[in-house]
């Protein structure tokens, strides 16, 4: 007696024959279609429209159908003639390097401290995380007064010690370093929590076995903590880099790109180009260049850190 062949396969699943199952499937597709439609309309649609605008010259006042065609002219201008864009790109990279490095080192250091038996750990965790939930614009305005050259609290303390006033946000040589300090103050608490969660996910058995073998604290950190924290470090570095390359509100509220574009960032220059000078085509091209840079850096970081983290 022969066995009938099964007609379904992994790429052609069985279709439910029951009317009840069919109605459930229809309802499932109906619910799924809503977020997919929203994704297409509110995410993919603007991205495609922005890409189309980047190939034209548009002042946002003339009709979209009458936009003059420029092709790759906006991209060529930004990469070859726009000195402000080149300056903004360099500032953004320096800001990202300083912020990511400081957040990673300080976040891991404070997480190790809070993971040890310290009194009032819960209070310290709340204090470290409070700047994260503070409005970025409010925090930026507050620090612009704190680091004010003439009336700031920091300069009042410095002059009381007999030292000269420091320009901080008003000097090209100090403005980026000051902005990195403000950004680290605001976001390091978030990365402390991430590292702390990773540390608490490491089984205590590993440390107990290392202590039995005579390993010290440095050896435990080097051969147990760091290797097991590499996936967490991958997340911290990638997400922090993406956020740092898109910095806007901090610079907008403190310096506005001054002095002499020494704190100008790509997103702030994009904002000025679009809404101050009504050059939406050029601003859209700027957005796609930044998107390409972020995508490339993210791919490189993921490949390098993932291979080290998982041993692929």
Secondary structure, DSSP 8 states (H G I E B T S, - for coil): --------BTTB-----SHHHHHHHHHHHHHHHHHHHHHIIIIIHHHHHHHHHTTEE--SSS-GGG-EE-TTHHHHHHHHT-HHHHHHHHHHHHHHHHHHHHHHHHHHHHHHHHHSS-TTHHHHHHHHHHGGGS-HHHHHHHHHHHT-TTT-HHHHHHHHTT-----GGGSTTTHHHHHHHHHHHHHHHHHHHHHHHHHHTS-HHHHHHHHHTT--HHHHIIIIIHHHHHHHHHHHHHHHHHHHHT--HHHHHHTTT-STTTT--HHHHHHIIIIIS--HHHHHHHHHHHHHHHHHHHHHHHHHHHHHHH--
